[in-house]
Amino acid sequence: MVQGRLPYSSNYSYLVKISDRDRSLAAVYKPGQGESPLWDFDHGSLCNRETAAYQVSQALNWGLVPPTILRQGPYGQGSIQFYVEHDPDQHYFSVRDDARFAAALQRIALFDYIINNADRKSGHCLVCANGRMWAIDHGVCFHVEYKLRSVIWEFSGQPIAPDLLADMARFDAGLADRDATFSRIFTTLLTGGEVEAMRNRLAHLLKNRSYPGPLAMRRNYPWPPI
């Protein structure tokens, strides 16, 4: 059931209620047909990318993205993501110096490189009441060309922890196994070229074993940053 349209979004996004007998929960529904046209991303594909980002988070076992599925809704097929209750005054810029969030931010920095996130704003890092950090808004990800724009660069050049490298190696091995369940999932959500480009980014991280940094002579930060 549609509760209303969410404000301040460049694409049509709706707060919806999903019910299953006696249970109900709030979710965010982003229909493909409500996406604003972009020159560098196929129209109607952003909802697939939102869903693929959740699958990457799950495959890495990092739990960064709220549960997200692709379903037919009242305005056509779109992504449906669990709505996270959060404090809007708490986001990356307000918590980046808090050591409690260092591990989550390190994962998000790597995650954004892996999925080639073109729009990691501060407000896309949500903090819920129990202190858990979530990452949202992944519609403009997975492009075959380098598109990374993020506010999170403080880990640049630092070594990646062995456990995170192991997670990425397992994920890459799963992508290489075309019979693996999540490998088949990605090929239904992304193009073959996009999956291959993601594997190339994983290979770069596994080879260099350090956090990537901003590139010279290009726009590395999103606008607006929040």
Order of alpha helices (4+ residues) and beta strands (2+ residues): beta-beta-beta-alpha-beta-beta-alpha-alpha-beta-beta-alpha-alpha-alpha
